[in-house]
């Protein structure tokens, strides 16, 4: 998801129609007991529902509008500059019994910007360190990035990485040493976008088959040996990867497969240990 404005709007709309006070700030991290809930585990509607039931009527919220002005990033990519004003990160939190629950999602391009702003000394050698070095032309940059995209899409680990920040991190680590910084940025972004599109196509085909796949899942040792809902969901996610041409499952598809497997185990009286 490149622009998180819809997520930000969903939070304000939720607060407007619910008995929830919206506080335009989020608590600092790592200052006490806290729970960080990833979007891959629970989507925003689910987190808001949890906040409504547990959060005591107060919801902390911050949407970061991207503004590259005044940053220390040297010669930033034009693709990033064009995103001025877009929502790059949405953070939501609530507190219950002294425990802070956090939910946060950042756009892939915003994560890249944060890394560039924090330091130009990335895994990719920064061209600014050598004023005499020539940067690749637009055509060369596009060609090199396309070659790297092909390599990344053929990498089983990249395909199996969860969408979003996890896949971006894997891509950066998988690129060869010495990759130009902007070529690397283009390759990571384009490969992640293409992987997401391919994954969506795969899971669109698999969704009508979830009942059939649930029956198969019940027979796997990994699922049968799992003793908690979280472990069974993880087993369901791992089961789907080879079925979906190596792509990790969206959380909703994984959870639906798990739910159908549980229902099948009960109604079909299969695998009593899973009841």
C-alpha positions as CSV (number, residue, x, y, z in Angstrom):
1,X,0.0,0.0,0.0
2,X,1.7,3.2,-1.2
3,X,-0.6,5.9,0.3
4,X,-2.1,5.3,3.7
5,X,-4.6,8.2,3.5
6,X,-7.5,5.7,3.5
7,X,-6.2,4.0,6.7
8,X,-6.0,7.4,8.3
9,X,-9.5,8.3,7.2
10,X,-10.8,5.0,8.6
11,X,-9.4,5.8,12.0
12,X,-11.1,9.2,12.1
13,X,-14.4,7.8,10.8
14,X,-14.3,5.1,13.4
15,X,-13.8,7.6,16.2
16,X,-16.6,9.8,14.9
17,X,-19.2,7.1,14.9
18,X,-18.0,5.4,18.1
19,X,-17.8,6.4,21.8
20,X,-14.1,6.9,21.4
21,X,-12.0,10.0,22.2
22,X,-9.3,10.5,19.5
23,X,-6.0,11.9,20.8
24,X,-3.8,13.3,18.0
25,X,-0.5,11.7,19.3
26,X,0.8,8.3,20.1
27,X,2.9,7.2,23.2
28,X,6.6,6.8,22.9
29,X,7.9,3.2,22.4
30,X,10.0,1.1,24.7
31,X,9.1,3.0,27.9
32,X,7.1,0.3,29.6
33,X,4.9,-2.8,29.1
34,X,3.6,-2.8,25.5
35,X,2.2,-5.0,22.8
36,X,3.1,-4.3,19.2
37,X,0.5,-5.8,16.8
38,X,1.6,-6.1,13.2
39,X,-0.7,-5.5,10.3
40,X,0.1,-9.0,9.1
41,X,-1.4,-10.4,12.3
42,X,-4.4,-8.0,12.7
43,X,-5.7,-5.5,10.2
44,X,-6.7,-2.0,11.1
45,X,-10.5,-2.7,11.4
46,X,-9.7,-5.6,13.8
47,X,-7.4,-3.4,15.9
48,X,-10.0,-0.6,16.0
49,X,-12.6,-3.2,17.1
50,X,-10.2,-4.3,19.8
51,X,-9.6,-0.7,20.9
52,X,-13.4,-0.1,21.2
53,X,-13.9,-3.1,23.4
54,X,-10.7,-2.8,25.6
55,X,-9.3,0.7,25.2
56,X,-11.4,2.6,27.7
57,X,-12.8,5.0,25.2
58,X,-9.5,6.6,24.3
59,X,-7.6,6.0,21.0
60,X,-4.2,7.5,20.2
61,X,-3.6,8.3,16.6
62,X,-1.0,9.8,14.3
63,X,-0.8,10.1,10.6
64,X,2.5,11.4,9.2
65,X,2.2,13.5,6.1
66,X,5.4,13.3,4.1
67,X,7.4,16.5,3.7
68,X,10.9,16.2,2.3
69,X,11.7,19.9,2.8
70,X,14.6,20.5,5.3
71,X,15.7,16.9,5.3
72,X,19.4,15.9,5.1
73,X,18.8,13.5,2.2
74,X,21.2,14.4,-0.6
75,X,19.8,14.3,-4.1
76,X,16.6,12.2,-3.2
77,X,14.9,10.3,-6.0
78,X,12.3,12.2,-7.9
79,X,9.8,9.4,-7.2
80,X,10.0,10.3,-3.5
81,X,9.8,14.1,-3.9
82,X,6.5,13.6,-5.8
83,X,5.0,12.0,-2.8
84,X,5.1,15.3,-0.8
85,X,1.8,15.5,1.2
86,X,1.0,11.8,1.0
87,X,0.5,9.8,4.2
88,X,3.6,7.8,4.8
89,X,2.8,6.2,8.2
90,X,-0.3,5.6,10.3
91,X,0.1,4.8,14.0
92,X,-2.7,3.9,16.4
93,X,-2.5,2.9,20.1
94,X,-4.7,2.4,23.2
95,X,-4.0,1.5,26.8
96,X,-5.6,-1.0,29.0
97,X,-4.5,-2.0,32.5
98,X,-1.2,-0.2,32.1
99,X,-0.4,-2.1,28.9
100,X,0.0,-0.1,25.7
101,X,-1.2,-1.7,22.5
102,X,0.4,-0.3,19.3
103,X,-0.5,-0.8,15.6
104,X,1.5,0.9,12.9
105,X,1.8,0.6,9.2
106,X,4.3,2.5,7.0
107,X,4.3,2.7,3.2
108,X,7.3,1.0,1.7
109,X,8.5,4.2,0.1
110,X,8.3,6.0,3.5
111,X,10.5,3.3,5.1
112,X,13.0,3.9,2.4
113,X,12.9,7.6,3.0
114,X,13.4,7.1,6.7
115,X,16.5,5.0,6.1
116,X,17.9,7.6,3.7
117,X,17.2,10.4,6.1
118,X,18.8,8.5,9.0
119,X,22.0,7.8,7.1
120,X,23.2,7.9,3.5
121,X,25.7,5.2,4.5
122,X,23.5,2.3,3.5
123,X,24.3,-1.1,2.2
124,X,24.5,0.5,-1.2
125,X,27.5,2.8,-1.6
126,X,26.3,6.4,-1.8
127,X,27.4,8.2,-4.9
128,X,27.6,11.5,-2.9
129,X,30.8,10.1,-1.2
130,X,32.6,10.3,-4.5
131,X,31.9,13.6,-6.3
132,X,33.8,12.3,-9.4
133,X,31.7,9.2,-9.7
134,X,29.1,9.3,-12.5
135,X,25.6,8.2,-11.6
136,X,23.8,5.9,-14.1
137,X,21.6,7.5,-16.7
138,X,17.8,7.1,-16.4
139,X,17.9,4.4,-19.1
140,X,20.8,2.6,-17.4
141,X,19.2,2.9,-14.0
142,X,15.9,1.4,-15.3
143,X,17.8,-1.4,-17.1
144,X,19.8,-2.4,-14.0
145,X,16.8,-2.2,-11.7
146,X,14.8,-4.4,-14.1
147,X,17.6,-7.0,-14.0
148,X,17.6,-7.0,-10.2
149,X,13.8,-7.3,-10.1
150,X,14.0,-10.5,-12.2
151,X,16.6,-11.9,-9.8
152,X,14.5,-11.0,-6.7
153,X,11.3,-12.4,-8.1
154,X,13.1,-15.7,-8.7
155,X,14.3,-15.8,-5.1
156,X,12.2,-18.2,-3.0
157,X,12.9,-16.3,0.2
158,X,11.8,-13.0,-1.4
159,X,8.6,-14.5,-2.7
160,X,7.8,-16.1,0.7
161,X,8.5,-13.0,2.7
162,X,5.4,-11.2,4.0
163,X,4.2,-8.2,2.0
164,X,5.3,-4.8,3.0
165,X,8.3,-3.9,5.2
166,X,9.5,-7.6,5.6
167,X,9.7,-8.1,1.8
168,X,11.5,-4.8,1.4
169,X,14.0,-5.7,4.0
170,X,14.7,-9.1,2.4
171,X,15.1,-7.4,-1.0
172,X,17.7,-5.0,0.3
173,X,19.7,-7.7,1.9
174,X,19.5,-9.9,-1.2
175,X,20.9,-7.3,-3.6
176,X,24.6,-7.6,-4.5
177,X,27.2,-5.5,-2.7
178,X,28.1,-2.4,-4.7
179,X,24.6,-1.9,-6.1
180,X,24.0,1.8,-6.8
181,X,21.7,3.3,-4.1
182,X,19.0,4.5,-6.4
183,X,19.1,1.4,-8.6
184,X,18.7,-0.6,-5.4
185,X,15.8,1.5,-4.3
186,X,14.0,1.2,-7.6
187,X,14.6,-2.6,-7.7
188,X,13.3,-3.2,-4.1
189,X,10.2,-1.1,-4.8
190,X,9.4,-2.5,-8.2
191,X,10.0,-6.1,-7.1
192,X,7.8,-5.6,-4.1
193,X,5.0,-4.1,-6.2
194,X,5.2,-7.0,-8.7
195,X,5.4,-9.6,-6.0
196,X,2.3,-8.2,-4.4
197,X,0.4,-8.2,-7.7
198,X,1.5,-11.8,-8.5
199,X,0.6,-12.9,-4.9
200,X,-2.9,-11.3,-5.2
201,X,-3.5,-13.1,-8.5
202,X,-2.4,-16.4,-6.9
203,X,-4.6,-16.0,-3.9
204,X,-7.6,-14.8,-6.0
205,X,-7.4,-18.2,-7.7
206,X,-7.0,-20.1,-4.4
207,X,-9.8,-18.4,-2.5
208,X,-12.6,-20.5,-4.1
209,X,-10.6,-23.7,-3.1
210,X,-10.3,-22.9,0.6
211,X,-12.6,-25.7,1.6
212,X,-10.6,-28.2,-0.4
213,X,-7.3,-26.8,0.9
214,X,-8.6,-26.9,4.5
215,X,-9.2,-30.7,4.2
216,X,-5.6,-31.0,2.9
217,X,-4.3,-28.8,5.7
218,X,-5.8,-31.1,8.4
219,X,-3.7,-34.0,7.1
220,X,-0.4,-32.2,7.4
221,X,1.9,-33.1,10.4
222,X,2.7,-29.5,11.0
223,X,-1.0,-28.6,11.6
224,X,-1.7,-31.8,13.6
225,X,1.2,-31.2,15.9
226,X,0.4,-27.5,16.5
227,X,-1.1,-27.0,20.0
228,X,-2.3,-23.4,19.9
229,X,-4.4,-21.2,17.5
230,X,-1.3,-19.1,16.7
231,X,0.8,-22.1,15.8
232,X,-2.1,-23.5,13.7
233,X,-2.4,-20.2,11.8
234,X,1.3,-20.2,11.2
235,X,1.1,-23.8,9.9
236,X,-1.8,-22.7,7.6
237,X,0.3,-19.8,6.3
238,X,3.3,-22.1,5.6
239,X,1.0,-24.6,3.9
240,X,-0.3,-22.0,1.5
241,X,3.2,-20.8,0.3
242,X,4.0,-23.7,-2.0
243,X,0.4,-23.9,-3.2
244,X,0.5,-20.2,-4.2
245,X,3.7,-20.4,-6.3
246,X,5.9,-19.5,-3.4
247,X,4.1,-16.4,-2.2
248,X,3.2,-15.7,1.4
249,X,-0.5,-15.6,2.2
250,X,-2.3,-12.5,3.2
251,X,-3.4,-12.6,6.8
252,X,-7.1,-12.7,5.9
253,X,-6.6,-15.7,3.6
254,X,-4.5,-17.6,6.1
255,X,-7.0,-16.9,8.9
256,X,-9.9,-18.0,6.7
257,X,-8.2,-21.2,5.8
258,X,-7.5,-21.9,9.5
259,X,-11.1,-21.2,10.4
260,X,-12.4,-23.5,7.8
261,X,-10.0,-26.3,8.8
262,X,-11.2,-25.9,12.4
263,X,-14.8,-26.1,11.4
264,X,-14.1,-29.1,9.2
265,X,-12.4,-30.8,12.0
266,X,-15.4,-30.4,14.2
267,X,-18.2,-31.1,11.8
268,X,-16.4,-33.9,10.1
269,X,-15.1,-35.4,13.4
270,X,-11.6,-35.5,12.0
271,X,-8.5,-35.3,14.1
272,X,-10.0,-35.1,17.6
273,X,-6.9,-33.6,19.0
274,X,-7.7,-30.4,17.0
275,X,-11.1,-29.9,18.5
